[in-house]
Amino acid sequence: MEGTIVKGIGGFYYVKTDVGSVHECRARGIFRKDGVTPCVGDRVKMTLREEDGEEKGVVDEILPRRNAFIRPPVTNVDCFVIVTAAAKPEPNLLVLDQFLVMAEEQRTEVVLCLNKTDLAKKDKLAELKEIYEKLYPVYLVSGRSGDGVEELKTALYGRQAALAGPSGVGKSTLLNRILGGTRMETGEISRKTSRGKHTTRHAELFPVEGGGMLFDTPGFTSFDVLEAEEEELAYLFPEMEPYAGQCRYDNCRHLKEPDCAVRQALAEGKIHPSRYASYEEFIRMIRSKKKW
């Protein structure tokens, strides 16, 4: 019997089968011996046994993973919904681009969600859309009022999706809206810092009405873009990728080299200056890390 682990607590794994039933399971000892831990999101093979008049489930095999993450410990993320606040706090485009690069590096689908649109000025929303709408699907939502949430849910159909973004952008409230109930206690927001206190204690995978699954996790709140190598970085910017092989030099880093196709595209307005500024900063960060 096959299914998906939707929750794991205290050595017990809850497997939802393809027919919709959920079974509490233990994992075979071989996993511990091999240093493998089943995770929420894993596709597994399981068997059910009768012991002392009770049904006991055992996870026998973990099927190949599409991807895997340590913090939080989840696997098989098909799509990242990168969330940023359109206001309160003001969006930090460098941090936003860092999350987008992370998602590109993991070869997942990417959806950009601009939350708290009810608090933002129209010109700020227009500015953000101008930068990103040609690169990714952009959804304007308000987790507080529910505006735009139904449209966002259409992006989750048929996928195991996870919300990612910095603290304080409203991921908890948005997740509650998407799932149609209070699956996550919304943390108190500090008036001084406008940063959320995340209260989720374990990862869990919930069904989304209409199809799809959504991870409720302790949070994809920070990622290390420096895991990317500088020679691959331009390929993680969708707008730069078409030009990356057209420069005079094969090892062009698109900084000060002559006859650089990426910088020419920047001059022609085909690459937004803020995105290029993020690229430059990430190169600096990668090189700084190498020194250590």
Secondary structure as the mmCIF struct_conf table of DSSP 4:
data_model
#
loop_
_struct_conf.conf_type_id
_struct_conf.id
_struct_conf.beg_label_comp_id
_struct_conf.beg_label_asym_id
_struct_conf.beg_label_seq_id
_struct_conf.end_label_comp_id
_struct_conf.end_label_asym_id
_struct_conf.end_label_seq_id
STRN STRN1 GLU A 2 ILE A 9
TURN_TY1_P TURN_TY1_P1 GLY A 10 GLY A 11
STRN STRN2 PHE A 12 THR A 17
TURN_TY1_P TURN_TY1_P2 ASP A 18 VAL A 19
BEND BEND1 GLY A 20 GLY A 20
STRN STRN3 VAL A 22 ALA A 27
HELX_LH_PP_P HELX_LH_PP_P1 ARG A 28 ARG A 28
HELX_RH_AL_P HELX_RH_AL_P1 GLY A 29 ASP A 34
TURN_TY1_P TURN_TY1_P3 GLY A 35 GLY A 35
STRN STRN4 VAL A 40 VAL A 40
TURN_TY1_P TURN_TY1_P4 GLY A 41 GLY A 41
STRN STRN5 ARG A 43 GLU A 51
TURN_TY1_P TURN_TY1_P5 ASP A 52 GLY A 53
STRN STRN6 GLU A 54 ILE A 62
HELX_LH_PP_P HELX_LH_PP_P2 LEU A 63 ARG A 65
BEND BEND2 ARG A 66 ARG A 66
STRN STRN7 ALA A 68 ALA A 68
BEND BEND3 ILE A 70 PRO A 72
STRN STRN8 VAL A 74 THR A 75
STRN STRN9 CYS A 79 ALA A 85
BEND BEND4 ALA A 86 PRO A 89
HELX_LH_PP_P HELX_LH_PP_P3 GLU A 90 PRO A 91
HELX_RH_AL_P HELX_RH_AL_P2 LEU A 93 GLU A 105
TURN_TY1_P TURN_TY1_P6 GLN A 106 ARG A 107
STRN STRN10 GLU A 109 ASN A 115
HELX_RH_3T_P HELX_RH_3T_P1 THR A 117 LEU A 119
BEND BEND5 ALA A 120 ALA A 120
HELX_RH_AL_P HELX_RH_AL_P3 LYS A 122 TYR A 132
TURN_TY1_P TURN_TY1_P7 GLU A 133 LEU A 135
BEND BEND6 TYR A 136 TYR A 136
STRN STRN11 VAL A 138 LEU A 140
TURN_TY1_P TURN_TY1_P8 GLY A 143 SER A 145
TURN_TY1_P TURN_TY1_P9 ASP A 147 GLY A 148
HELX_RH_AL_P HELX_RH_AL_P4 VAL A 149 LYS A 153
HELX_RH_3T_P HELX_RH_3T_P2 THR A 154 LEU A 156
TURN_TY1_P TURN_TY1_P10 TYR A 157 GLY A 158
BEND BEND7 ARG A 159 ARG A 159
STRN STRN12 GLN A 160 ALA A 164
TURN_TY1_P TURN_TY1_P11 SER A 167 GLY A 168
BEND BEND8 VAL A 169 GLY A 170
HELX_RH_AL_P HELX_RH_AL_P5 LYS A 171 LEU A 179
TURN_TY1_P TURN_TY1_P12 GLY A 180 GLY A 180
BEND BEND9 GLY A 181 GLY A 181
BEND BEND10 MET A 184 MET A 184
HELX_LH_PP_P HELX_LH_PP_P4 GLU A 185 GLU A 188
STRN STRN13 ILE A 189 ILE A 189
HELX_LH_PP_P HELX_LH_PP_P5 SER A 190 SER A 190
TURN_TY1_P TURN_TY1_P13 ARG A 191 THR A 193
STRN STRN14 GLY A 196 GLY A 196
BEND BEND11 HIS A 202 HIS A 202
STRN STRN15 GLU A 204 PRO A 207
HELX_LH_PP_P HELX_LH_PP_P6 VAL A 208 VAL A 208
TURN_TY1_P TURN_TY1_P14 GLU A 209 GLY A 210
BEND BEND12 GLY A 211 GLY A 211
STRN STRN16 MET A 213 PHE A 220
HELX_RH_3T_P HELX_RH_3T_P3 VAL A 225 GLU A 227
BEND BEND13 ALA A 228 ALA A 228
HELX_RH_AL_P HELX_RH_AL_P6 GLU A 230 LEU A 233
HELX_RH_3T_P HELX_RH_3T_P4 ALA A 234 LEU A 236
BEND BEND14 PHE A 237 PHE A 237
TURN_TY1_P TURN_TY1_P15 PRO A 238 MET A 240
HELX_RH_3T_P HELX_RH_3T_P5 GLU A 241 TYR A 243
TURN_TY1_P TURN_TY1_P16 ALA A 244 GLY A 245
BEND BEND15 CYS A 247 TYR A 249
TURN_TY1_P TURN_TY1_P17 ASP A 250 ASN A 251
BEND BEND16 HIS A 254 LYS A 256
TURN_TY1_P TURN_TY1_P18 PRO A 258 ASP A 259
HELX_RH_AL_P HELX_RH_AL_P7 ALA A 261 ALA A 267
TURN_TY1_P TURN_TY1_P19 GLU A 268 GLY A 269
BEND BEND17 LYS A 270 ILE A 271
HELX_RH_AL_P HELX_RH_AL_P8 PRO A 273 LYS A 291
#
